[in-house]
């Protein structure tokens, strides 16, 4: 209930901002994991790039620690991957089987990538985030 109230307040403030008026929604594809499911995922384009956000929560009957992360893919018109952002949700997911609270995630693609971006895919990937290449 607290999360829903906070999101309602946040949506109210965002809804009245000038940037919110210039946002264009984009199609989103989601791929759940074996222990984690995605909810309320959306993506939109504005002057500062493309923004994707949503919630993750445990599947019914799963508890204990979670070893997963998210891939947020910018897809072109022919479904080729233009860029992948590795993301984690904010906070932790409850370890109790009785609690199914959700945690929010966010990702932003820069304007250079967002120009040719046609849709967004968010997928739950097993394991921790990948080590940085370099």
N, CA, C and O atoms as a DFTB+ gen file, in Angstrom:
536 C
 N C O
     1  1       0.816      -1.185       0.000
     2  2       0.000       0.000       0.000
     3  2       0.867       1.260       0.000
     4  3       0.565       2.221      -0.708
     5  1       1.946       1.259       0.793
     6  2       2.822       2.424       0.839
     7  2       3.457       2.676      -0.519
     8  3       3.564       3.822      -0.954
     9  1       3.889       1.585      -1.205
    10  2       4.500       1.739      -2.532
    11  2       3.499       2.313      -3.524
    12  3       3.843       3.180      -4.328
    13  1       2.267       1.834      -3.468
    14  2       1.249       2.316      -4.401
    15  2       0.954       3.788      -4.169
    16  3       0.779       4.539      -5.128
    17  1       0.896       4.218      -2.906
    18  2       0.652       5.620      -2.593
    19  2       1.821       6.482      -3.060
    20  3       1.615       7.555      -3.628
    21  1       3.051       6.017      -2.823
    22  2       4.232       6.770      -3.261
    23  2       4.257       6.895      -4.784
    24  3       4.586       7.957      -5.310
    25  1       3.914       5.827      -5.490
    26  2       3.897       5.870      -6.951
    27  2       2.800       6.795      -7.469
    28  3       2.986       7.472      -8.481
    29  1       1.668       6.828      -6.789
    30  2       0.599       7.730      -7.186
    31  2       1.025       9.185      -7.026
    32  3       0.760      10.013      -7.897
    33  1       1.686       9.495      -5.913
    34  2       2.182      10.858      -5.689
    35  2       3.225      11.213      -6.737
    36  3       3.190      12.304      -7.305
    37  1       4.162      10.288      -6.998
    38  2       5.198      10.527      -8.003
    39  2       4.579      10.736      -9.382
    40  3       4.978      11.646     -10.108
    41  1       3.621       9.913      -9.742
    42  2       2.968      10.045     -11.046
    43  2       2.243      11.382     -11.169
    44  3       2.191      11.967     -12.251
    45  1       1.688      11.862     -10.066
    46  2       1.010      13.156     -10.080
    47  2       1.990      14.275     -10.395
    48  3       1.710      15.136     -11.229
    49  1       3.155      14.264      -9.718
    50  2       4.157      15.299      -9.975
    51  2       4.727      15.190     -11.382
    52  3       4.900      16.204     -12.057
    53  1       5.019      13.981     -11.831
    54  2       5.572      13.781     -13.164
    55  2       4.555      14.171     -14.226
    56  3       4.919      14.720     -15.266
    57  1       3.293      13.892     -13.971
    58  2       2.242      14.208     -14.926
    59  2       2.088      15.692     -15.198
    60  3       1.640      16.083     -16.276
    61  1       2.458      16.527     -14.226
    62  2       2.339      17.967     -14.403
    63  2       3.615      18.625     -14.890
    64  3       3.631      19.835     -15.118
    65  1       4.692      17.858     -15.057
    66  2       5.942      18.458     -15.519
    67  2       5.903      18.631     -17.040
    68  3       5.256      17.840     -17.727
    69  1       6.585      19.653     -17.579
    70  2       6.597      19.869     -19.028
    71  2       7.200      18.693     -19.789
    72  3       6.759      18.387     -20.897
    73  1       8.208      18.025     -19.209
    74  2       8.848      16.900     -19.890
    75  2       7.869      15.752     -20.096
    76  3       7.948      15.038     -21.096
    77  1       6.939      15.571     -19.148
    78  2       5.977      14.478     -19.269
    79  2       5.046      14.703     -20.450
    80  3       4.575      13.741     -21.056
    81  1       4.776      15.951     -20.782
    82  2       3.888      16.247     -21.885
    83  2       4.505      15.870     -23.233
    84  3       3.778      15.594     -24.187
    85  1       5.834      15.855     -23.319
    86  2       6.522      15.591     -24.579
    87  2       6.911      14.118     -24.738
    88  3       7.594      13.777     -25.704
    89  1       6.509      13.257     -23.841
    90  2       6.886      11.843     -23.914
    91  2       6.023      11.081     -24.905
    92  3       4.810      11.276     -24.988
    93  1       6.695      10.195     -25.663
    94  2       6.016       9.329     -26.609
    95  2       6.201       7.888     -26.157
    96  3       7.338       7.428     -26.057
    97  1       5.118       7.153     -25.880
    98  2       5.256       5.766     -25.435
    99  2       5.857       4.882     -26.527
   100  3       5.648       5.121     -27.716
   101  1       6.600       3.863     -26.111
   102  2       7.207       2.893     -27.024
   103  2       6.739       1.487     -26.680
   104  3       6.414       1.217     -25.524
   105  1       6.697       0.576     -27.666
   106  2       6.346      -0.815     -27.382
   107  2       7.409      -1.477     -26.495
   108  3       8.601      -1.198     -26.621
   109  1       6.954      -2.357     -25.598
   110  2       7.852      -3.056     -24.680
   111  2       7.550      -4.545     -24.725
   112  3       6.390      -4.957     -24.723
   113  1       8.621      -5.353     -24.766
   114  2       8.519      -6.807     -24.662
   115  2       9.207      -7.199     -23.365
   116  3      10.294      -6.701     -23.074
   117  1       8.592      -8.089     -22.573
   118  2       9.209      -8.543     -21.326
   119  2       9.450     -10.037     -21.370
   120  3       8.678     -10.789     -21.965
   121  1      10.547     -10.462     -20.724
   122  2      10.892     -11.875     -20.612
   123  2      11.169     -12.152     -19.140
   124  3      12.207     -11.751     -18.614
   125  1      10.231     -12.846     -18.467
   126  2      10.384     -13.168     -17.054
   127  2      11.468     -14.215     -16.844
   128  3      11.826     -14.948     -17.765
   129  1      11.984     -14.277     -15.625
   130  2      12.945     -15.305     -15.250
   131  2      12.243     -16.444     -14.536
   132  3      11.025     -16.412     -14.359
   133  1      13.003     -17.451     -14.124
   134  2      12.393     -18.594     -13.450
   135  2      11.902     -18.236     -12.049
   136  3      10.917     -18.808     -11.582
   137  1      12.575     -17.294     -11.364
   138  2      12.191     -16.891     -10.011
   139  2      11.577     -15.499      -9.942
   140  3      10.928     -15.157      -8.953
   141  1      11.772     -14.698     -10.974
   142  2      11.391     -13.280     -10.961
   143  2      10.447     -12.995     -12.124
   144  3      10.636     -13.500     -13.231
   145  1       9.424     -12.177     -11.857
   146  2       8.525     -11.731     -12.922
   147  2       8.517     -10.216     -12.997
   148  3       8.688      -9.530     -11.990
   149  1       8.318      -9.710     -14.187
   150  2       8.282      -8.274     -14.444
   151  2       6.839      -7.807     -14.470
   152  3       5.961      -8.509     -14.971
   153  1       6.593      -6.612     -13.926
   154  2       5.244      -6.048     -13.886
   155  2       5.293      -4.576     -14.229
   156  3       6.271      -3.900     -13.910
   157  1       4.265      -4.071     -14.869
   158  2       4.104      -2.646     -15.111
   159  2       5.239      -2.003     -15.888
   160  3       5.560      -0.838     -15.652
   161  1       5.850      -2.730     -16.807
   162  2       6.993      -2.192     -17.551
   163  2       6.502      -1.271     -18.660
   164  3       5.597      -1.620     -19.419
   165  1       7.109      -0.093     -18.744
   166  2       6.768       0.853     -19.803
   167  2       8.030       1.553     -20.271
   168  3       9.043       1.571     -19.571
   169  1       7.959       2.124     -21.458
   170  2       9.079       2.892     -22.020
   171  2       8.507       4.082     -22.770
   172  3       7.426       4.013     -23.353
   173  1       9.259       5.177     -22.742
   174  2       8.822       6.390     -23.432
   175  2      10.031       7.175     -23.918
   176  3      11.103       7.134     -23.313
   177  1       9.840       7.883     -25.012
   178  2      10.887       8.741     -25.579
   179  2      10.563      10.195     -25.239
   180  3       9.414      10.626     -25.341
   181  1      11.594      10.947     -24.832
   182  2      11.459      12.393     -24.662
   183  2      12.741      13.051     -25.166
   184  3      13.581      12.379     -25.764
   185  1      12.900      14.335     -24.937
   186  2      14.054      15.068     -25.456
   187  2      15.387      14.586     -24.886
   188  3      16.431      14.775     -25.510
   189  1      15.361      13.966     -23.708
   190  2      16.614      13.543     -23.076
   191  2      16.973      12.087     -23.364
   192  3      17.981      11.602     -22.852
   193  1      16.184      11.379     -24.163
   194  2      16.485       9.987     -24.497
   195  2      15.256       9.110     -24.333
   196  3      14.123       9.582     -24.425
   197  1      15.494       7.828     -24.090
   198  2      14.411       6.872     -23.856
   199  2      14.539       6.351     -22.433
   200  3      15.622       5.967     -21.992
   201  1      13.425       6.344     -21.730
   202  2      13.368       5.947     -20.336
   203  2      12.500       4.704     -20.235
   204  3      11.397       4.676     -20.782
   205  1      12.986       3.661     -19.536
   206  2      12.203       2.449     -19.285
   207  2      12.147       2.224     -17.778
   208  3      13.124       2.472     -17.071
   209  1      11.013       1.758     -17.295
   210  2      10.850       1.511     -15.861
   211  2       9.771       0.465     -15.645
   212  3       8.952       0.200     -16.526
   213  1       9.786      -0.119     -14.464
   214  2       8.784      -1.105     -14.095
   215  2       9.114      -1.697     -12.735
   216  3       9.914      -1.144     -11.981
   217  1       8.490      -2.823     -12.433
   218  2       8.693      -3.501     -11.160
   219  2       9.091      -4.943     -11.396
   220  3       8.742      -5.549     -12.410
   221  1       9.830      -5.480     -10.435
   222  2      10.124      -6.911     -10.402
   223  2       9.586      -7.462      -9.083
   224  3       9.560      -6.763      -8.071
   225  1       9.166      -8.704      -9.109
   226  2       8.763      -9.368      -7.871
   227  2       8.988     -10.860      -8.025
   228  3       9.128     -11.376      -9.134
   229  1       9.019     -11.531      -6.906
   230  2       9.221     -12.985      -6.903
   231  2       7.984     -13.685      -7.452
   232  3       6.858     -13.211      -7.307
   233  1       8.227     -14.807      -8.076
   234  2       7.104     -15.656      -8.487
   235  2       6.536     -16.332      -7.245
   236  3       7.235     -16.491      -6.244
   237  1       5.285     -16.723      -7.309
   238  2       4.642     -17.408      -6.194
   239  2       5.422     -18.677      -5.868
   240  3       5.780     -19.437      -6.768
   241  1       5.682     -18.905      -4.593
   242  2       6.358     -20.117      -4.153
   243  2       7.872     -20.029      -4.140
   244  3       8.523     -20.976      -3.698
   245  1       8.462     -18.939      -4.602
   246  2       9.914     -18.781      -4.586
   247  2      10.322     -17.872      -3.436
   248  3       9.722     -16.819      -3.221
   249  1      11.341     -18.286      -2.704
   250  2      11.851     -17.479      -1.612
   251  2      13.339     -17.750      -1.462
   252  3      13.881     -18.638      -2.120
   253  1      13.992     -16.997      -0.612
   254  2      15.445     -17.098      -0.460
   255  2      16.116     -16.019      -1.280
   256  3      15.454     -15.126      -1.809
   257  1      17.427     -16.100      -1.385
   258  2      18.154     -15.062      -2.106
   259  2      17.915     -15.179      -3.614
   260  3      17.624     -16.254      -4.138
   261  1      18.049     -14.036      -4.288
   262  2      17.841     -13.969      -5.737
   263  2      19.169     -13.616      -6.382
   264  3      19.817     -12.644      -5.995
   265  1      19.564     -14.395      -7.352
   266  2      20.807     -14.137      -8.079
   267  2      20.441     -13.867      -9.536
   268  3      20.517     -14.756     -10.384
   269  1      20.043     -12.625      -9.812
   270  2      19.610     -12.262     -11.162
   271  2      19.803     -10.760     -11.362
   272  3      19.981     -10.004     -10.407
   273  1      19.763     -10.358     -12.613
   274  2      19.813      -8.947     -12.977
   275  2      18.964      -8.767     -14.231
   276  3      18.441      -9.740     -14.773
   277  1      18.829      -7.544     -14.685
   278  2      17.991      -7.260     -15.840
   279  2      18.824      -6.794     -17.019
   280  3      19.827      -6.100     -16.853
   281  1      18.398      -7.180     -18.206
   282  2      18.926      -6.613     -19.450
   283  2      17.804      -5.773     -20.040
   284  3      16.689      -6.252     -20.243
   285  1      18.119      -4.519     -20.311
   286  2      17.173      -3.626     -20.970
   287  2      17.779      -3.337     -22.345
   288  3      18.797      -2.654     -22.456
   289  1      17.141      -3.864     -23.384
   290  2      17.668      -3.772     -24.746
   291  2      16.912      -2.719     -25.546
   292  3      15.682      -2.684     -25.548
   293  1      17.667      -1.866     -26.222
   294  2      17.109      -0.927     -27.202
   295  2      17.077      -1.667     -28.527
   296  3      18.115      -2.111     -29.017
   297  1      15.891      -1.804     -29.112
   298  2      15.733      -2.545     -30.359
   299  2      15.412      -1.597     -31.502
   300  3      14.614      -0.672     -31.346
   301  1      16.038      -1.830     -32.659
   302  2      15.774      -1.048     -33.857
   303  2      14.515      -1.518     -34.553
   304  3      13.834      -2.422     -34.069
   305  1      14.204      -0.916     -35.678
   306  2      12.987      -1.242     -36.428
   307  2      12.946      -2.698     -36.885
   308  3      11.868      -3.287     -36.964
   309  1      14.104      -3.285     -37.187
   310  2      14.135      -4.687     -37.610
   311  2      14.505      -5.618     -36.456
   312  3      15.018      -6.713     -36.685
   313  1      14.250      -5.191     -35.227
   314  2      14.464      -5.956     -33.995
   315  2      15.918      -6.263     -33.669
   316  3      16.185      -7.109     -32.815
   317  1      16.867      -5.597     -34.327
   318  2      18.267      -5.787     -33.954
   319  2      18.534      -5.008     -32.664
   320  3      17.922      -3.967     -32.423
   321  1      19.451      -5.518     -31.836
   322  2      19.792      -4.873     -30.576
   323  2      20.769      -3.737     -30.842
   324  3      21.866      -3.961     -31.355
   325  1      20.371      -2.519     -30.494
   326  2      21.215      -1.346     -30.681
   327  2      22.123      -1.120     -29.476
   328  3      23.281      -0.729     -29.626
   329  1      21.587      -1.369     -28.278
   330  2      22.346      -1.193     -27.038
   331  2      21.677      -2.012     -25.949
   332  3      20.457      -2.172     -25.946
   333  1      22.480      -2.533     -25.017
   334  2      21.963      -3.249     -23.852
   335  2      22.463      -2.560     -22.597
   336  3      23.651      -2.269     -22.462
   337  1      21.553      -2.304     -21.694
   338  2      21.903      -1.761     -20.384
   339  2      21.636      -2.859     -19.364
   340  3      20.549      -3.437     -19.342
   341  1      22.620      -3.149     -18.519
   342  2      22.412      -4.084     -17.416
   343  2      21.894      -3.295     -16.237
   344  3      22.466      -2.267     -15.875
   345  1      20.828      -3.760     -15.639
   346  2      20.200      -3.019     -14.554
   347  2      19.903      -3.937     -13.379
   348  3      19.742      -5.147     -13.543
   349  1      19.833      -3.353     -12.209
   350  2      19.366      -4.033     -11.001
   351  2      18.158      -3.270     -10.498
   352  3      18.014      -2.079     -10.771
   353  1      17.312      -3.931      -9.782
   354  2      16.190      -3.240      -9.181
   355  2      16.679      -2.510      -7.941
   356  3      17.721      -2.842      -7.375
   357  1      15.919      -1.525      -7.535
   358  2      16.290      -0.690      -6.403
   359  2      15.762      -1.337      -5.132
   360  3      14.560      -1.571      -5.000
   361  1      16.655      -1.624      -4.206
   362  2      16.269      -2.269      -2.962
   363  2      16.397      -3.779      -3.074
   364  3      17.070      -4.299      -3.963
   365  1      15.744      -4.460      -2.165
   366  2      15.805      -5.921      -2.141
   367  2      14.394      -6.491      -2.241
   368  3      13.408      -5.826      -1.922
   369  1      14.331      -7.721      -2.686
   370  2      13.056      -8.422      -2.707
   371  2      12.956      -9.221      -1.416
   372  3      13.946      -9.812      -0.987
   373  1      11.794      -9.255      -0.792
   374  2      11.646      -9.970       0.476
   375  2      12.008     -11.442       0.325
   376  3      11.766     -12.045      -0.721
   377  1      12.585     -12.014       1.370
   378  2      12.961     -13.426       1.339
   379  2      11.882     -14.327       1.924
   380  3      12.035     -15.548       1.927
   381  1      10.810     -13.752       2.413
   382  2       9.718     -14.519       2.994
   383  2       8.762     -14.990       1.913
   384  3       8.484     -14.264       0.958
   385  1       8.263     -16.199       2.064
   386  2       7.291     -16.730       1.108
   387  2       5.958     -15.990       1.224
   388  3       5.156     -16.018       0.290
   389  1       5.713     -15.331       2.352
   390  2       4.458     -14.625       2.560
   391  2       4.444     -13.236       1.935
   392  3       3.374     -12.671       1.705
   393  1       5.604     -12.689       1.664
   394  2       5.683     -11.325       1.165
   395  2       6.023     -11.327      -0.321
   396  3       6.982     -11.976      -0.738
   397  1       5.244     -10.606      -1.116
   398  2       5.491     -10.531      -2.551
   399  2       5.630      -9.086      -3.000
   400  3       5.200      -8.726      -4.095
   401  1       6.231      -8.260      -2.153
   402  2       6.432      -6.855      -2.511
   403  2       7.287      -6.742      -3.765
   404  3       8.136      -7.591      -4.033
   405  1       7.056      -5.708      -4.507
   406  2       7.804      -5.468      -5.740
   407  2       8.891      -4.425      -5.496
   408  3       8.808      -3.630      -4.559
   409  1       9.902      -4.441      -6.347
   410  2      10.975      -3.444      -6.332
   411  2      11.024      -2.794      -7.708
   412  3      10.814      -3.455      -8.724
   413  1      11.300      -1.506      -7.732
   414  2      11.298      -0.753      -8.986
   415  2      12.655      -0.838      -9.682
   416  3      13.686      -0.995      -9.028
   417  1      12.648      -0.735     -10.994
   418  2      13.886      -0.592     -11.760
   419  2      13.699       0.525     -12.770
   420  3      12.579       0.849     -13.166
   421  1      14.830       1.114     -13.183
   422  2      14.819       2.187     -14.179
   423  2      16.036       2.051     -15.071
   424  3      17.079       1.562     -14.640
   425  1      15.902       2.485     -16.317
   426  2      17.030       2.529     -17.255
   427  2      16.787       3.670     -18.231
   428  3      15.645       3.959     -18.589
   429  1      17.861       4.311     -18.655
   430  2      17.736       5.410     -19.615
   431  2      18.756       5.226     -20.729
   432  3      19.941       5.006     -20.480
   433  1      18.269       5.320     -21.963
   434  2      19.132       5.297     -23.143
   435  2      19.377       6.735     -23.565
   436  3      18.454       7.550     -23.570
   437  1      20.592       7.045     -23.912
   438  2      20.971       8.397     -24.317
   439  2      20.318       8.765     -25.651
   440  3      19.913       7.880     -26.404
   441  1      20.212      10.066     -25.947
   442  2      19.566      10.507     -27.196
   443  2      20.194       9.917     -28.461
   444  3      19.479       9.667     -29.432
   445  1      21.506       9.689     -28.475
   446  2      22.151       9.132     -29.671
   447  2      21.587       7.751     -30.009
   448  3      21.373       7.445     -31.182
   449  1      21.346       6.922     -29.003
   450  2      20.767       5.587     -29.219
   451  2      19.277       5.691     -29.483
   452  3      18.737       4.953     -30.308
   453  1      18.615       6.591     -28.796
   454  2      17.152       6.642     -28.858
   455  2      16.603       7.121     -30.203
   456  3      15.421       6.925     -30.483
   457  1      17.430       7.741     -31.034
   458  2      16.964       8.232     -32.333
   459  2      16.438       7.087     -33.191
   460  3      15.373       7.211     -33.796
   461  1      17.166       5.976     -33.254
   462  2      16.761       4.850     -34.107
   463  2      16.083       3.731     -33.316
   464  3      15.841       2.657     -33.867
   465  1      15.775       3.953     -32.058
   466  2      15.147       2.950     -31.207
   467  2      13.655       2.845     -31.546
   468  3      12.953       3.855     -31.597
   469  1      13.177       1.616     -31.779
   470  2      11.773       1.404     -32.127
   471  2      10.985       0.740     -31.001
   472  3       9.779       0.953     -30.878
   473  1      11.667      -0.070     -30.172
   474  2      11.000      -0.732     -29.055
   475  2      12.050      -1.107     -28.008
   476  3      13.252      -0.978     -28.240
   477  1      11.573      -1.572     -26.860
   478  2      12.442      -1.938     -25.745
   479  2      12.093      -3.353     -25.303
   480  3      10.921      -3.727     -25.253
   481  1      13.133      -4.146     -24.978
   482  2      12.929      -5.489     -24.420
   483  2      13.597      -5.519     -23.049
   484  3      14.756      -5.128     -22.912
   485  1      12.870      -5.982     -22.035
   486  2      13.413      -6.128     -20.692
   487  2      13.364      -7.607     -20.346
   488  3      12.303      -8.229     -20.413
   489  1      14.514      -8.175     -19.975
   490  2      14.563      -9.596     -19.655
   491  2      15.298      -9.825     -18.334
   492  3      16.245      -9.113     -18.003
   493  1      14.848     -10.821     -17.597
   494  2      15.502     -11.227     -16.354
   495  2      16.589     -12.222     -16.733
   496  3      16.310     -13.235     -17.374
   497  1      17.823     -11.939     -16.341
   498  2      18.975     -12.772     -16.656
   499  2      19.519     -13.405     -15.383
   500  3      19.587     -12.737     -14.351
   501  1      19.909     -14.679     -15.429
   502  2      20.468     -15.315     -14.226
   503  2      21.860     -14.784     -13.905
   504  3      22.598     -14.356     -14.792
   505  1      22.198     -14.820     -12.641
   506  2      23.533     -14.455     -12.188
   507  2      23.689     -12.977     -11.923
   508  3      22.804     -12.179     -12.233
   509  1      24.832     -12.615     -11.343
   510  2      25.091     -11.199     -11.056
   511  2      25.374     -10.459     -12.353
   512  3      25.460     -11.064     -13.422
   513  1      25.518      -9.146     -12.246
   514  2      25.849      -8.356     -13.436
   515  2      27.174      -8.828     -14.009
   516  3      28.037      -9.325     -13.285
   517  1      27.323      -8.667     -15.306
   518  2      28.524      -9.109     -15.994
   519  2      29.712      -8.199     -15.646
   520  3      29.520      -7.002     -15.436
   521  1      30.920      -8.741     -15.582
   522  2      32.077      -7.872     -15.304
   523  2      32.291      -6.887     -16.441
   524  3      32.006      -7.190     -17.600
   525  1      32.794      -5.713     -16.103
   526  2      33.051      -4.690     -17.120
   527  2      34.180      -5.141     -18.042
   528  3      35.181      -5.699     -17.593
   529  1      34.003      -4.890     -19.336
   530  2      35.039      -5.233     -20.306
   531  2      35.973      -4.042     -20.441
   532  3      35.539      -2.894     -20.352
   533  1      37.217      -4.307     -20.652
   534  2      38.107      -3.178     -20.826
   535  2      39.469      -3.598     -20.664
   536  3      40.384      -2.782     -20.775
